[in-house]
Amino acid sequence: MPFIHYRVSTIGIQLEETLKELLIQNVIDIDLVEIIKNEFDKAIASVLKKKVKDKPGMRGKLKHYQNCDNAWMFYVIDPEIRVSNYSLPVRINGPLKVLACESKVLTANFKNKMYKKNKKYLNEV
C-alpha cells in the first residue's frame, strides 16, 4: 500500500475536491481519478526529495512511537521546531504527530501493487 499522507496537505485536499467535481460532471471516470491520485503521491515525494535542502530539528517530549510497515509515527508533546541553526524556533502548543517513511518503501509498494493488478488482468484475458 503506498503512503498517501500527502493527500491531506492543502494542495492534496484541493486536488481531491477538483477531482470530485470533475467526476460529478462526468468529465473523468473513477479509474482516471485513482491514476491521478497515485501520480500525485509520486510527484510530491519526488519534488520534496529534490527541492527541500534544509533539515529541520525538533525538540520536545516523546510521548509515544510506533513502527508499522516501515512507517514510523512519533507523538511529541510541546514540540519546538527549527529549520536551521540560525532560525528562530517555532513552538507548537499541544501534541504533534510526525509520520516518517522511506521513499524506497513508497516506490517498492507502488510497483508491487501495479504488478499484482496487471498480473490479475493478464490472467483474466
Secondary structure as UniProt FT lines:
FT   HELIX           5..8
FT   HELIX           10..24
FT   TURN            25..26
FT   HELIX           30..51
FT   STRAND          57..68
FT   TURN            69..70
FT   STRAND          71..82
FT   TURN            85..86
FT   STRAND          90..91
FT   STRAND          95..101
FT   HELIX           103..124
//
